[in-house]
Amino acid sequence: MRFSSKQIHAGVTPDPTTGAILTPIYQSTTFVQDSVDSYLGKGYSYSRSGNPTVRALELKLAQLENGADATCFTTGIAAITNTMLAFLNAGEHAIVSDVAYGGTYRFCTQVLNRFNVDFTFADTSKPDDVKEAVRDNTKLILTETPANPTMKCSDIAAISEIAKAAGCVHVVDNTFLTPYFQQALDLGADLSLHSTTKYFDGHNATVGGAVIARTAELDERLRFHQNSTGSIMSPQVAWLTMQGCKTLSVRMDHQSANAMAIARYLENHPKVKQVAYPGLESFAQHELAKSQASGFGAMMWFEVEGGLDAGKRLMDSIELWSLAENLGSVESLITHPVTMTHAAVDKAERERVGIIDGLVRLSVGLEDKEDLIEALGKALENV
Ligand SMILES: Cc1ncc(COP(=O)(O)O)c(C=O)c1O
């Protein structure tokens, strides 16, 4: 099956007892066993260790990203923390994109560092920097591409080669593009990680996470930690996410077309100092973005002439766009990463990697692009 057929049908079979076309929400803590000797005969015992609704979503996600299997977590950050716990031991070292979601940075610098795990935050857009950062005890490389919020892109295939040579796992946070636009495992990554909160859900309804693994052995380690840390996704969330999955390609196509139109509008606006969208020819890594993904997604940032004060005025006054965290939903959102999503990153580090005070992040939704552009134009008039 091709992608759009898979996003609807993979992992789903009509309910054997009723014929219901949608996988039911198995809202049950425990599963009754036929006998002691046939324990787990039907595959389930207790919903922290496994649940049929969650399993249906895992099978769907594994097929969408051409993986051996997938494991679903309570949140995107739980997918990240469990991956690090699964593949790092005390005394070991990991390389993480120096621009990554703020929560990833916080977990490395305020939690896992306390357990004697060492991190290098490298500019993964430069494979040579990643190569140089590799140590004898490096066990994991985490690449977020495009990165939140700078949009910096990293060469997945090149970093996968480095990881392979170093004998460590390469994890790609593929949240911004999803497998519809970027097949991280086909490009060489070992694990493709998602905050399903974003595009897979797409409707601002849930928080969730998933990791799709290249091999069953890698998945097994994640599943062990999913159970050990009690981080499994809930059946309600899995069910809602599954419904979101069915329209992923349609939403991604439409949202990225909206984003392209908005990026061009902003690029030509006299009050806009700079725009970063991988689809623009002016974007530093436009060629890399084009070569490893089939679309540019619907995330971008821009800076208004007048910097932080002007940006704040725009964000406080804009209509139609909601001033909010989250991204990837049908509703268009506007975010100030410095005070919202990346507040956990210290100022010096933020500035070093390009998260400037005046950066305004856009998550372009499914509204009519003309309405979105009109609202931006009106807000720009006020600054
Ligand atoms: C790229 C990326 N990865 C991971 C996360 C964390 O996901 P969640 O908020 O579902 O925990 C986010 C959240 O914004 C993100 O943008």
The ligand as a Gaussian input file, in Angstrom:
#p B3LYP/6-31G(d) Opt

LIG

0 1
 C       10.330000      18.552000      18.036000
 C        9.652000      18.195000      19.314000
 N        9.940000      17.026000      19.917000
 C        9.354000      16.683000      21.076000
 C        8.445000      17.492000      21.709000
 C        7.818000      17.072000      23.020000
 O        6.534000      16.593000      22.790000
 P        5.340000      16.646000      23.879000
 O        4.984000      18.068000      24.059000
 O        4.280000      15.813000      23.240000
 O        5.866000      16.042000      25.124000
 C        8.100000      18.710000      21.119000
 C        7.116000      19.599000      21.764000
 O        6.899000      20.713000      21.363000
 C        8.723000      19.067000      19.890000
 O        8.432000      20.225000      19.283000

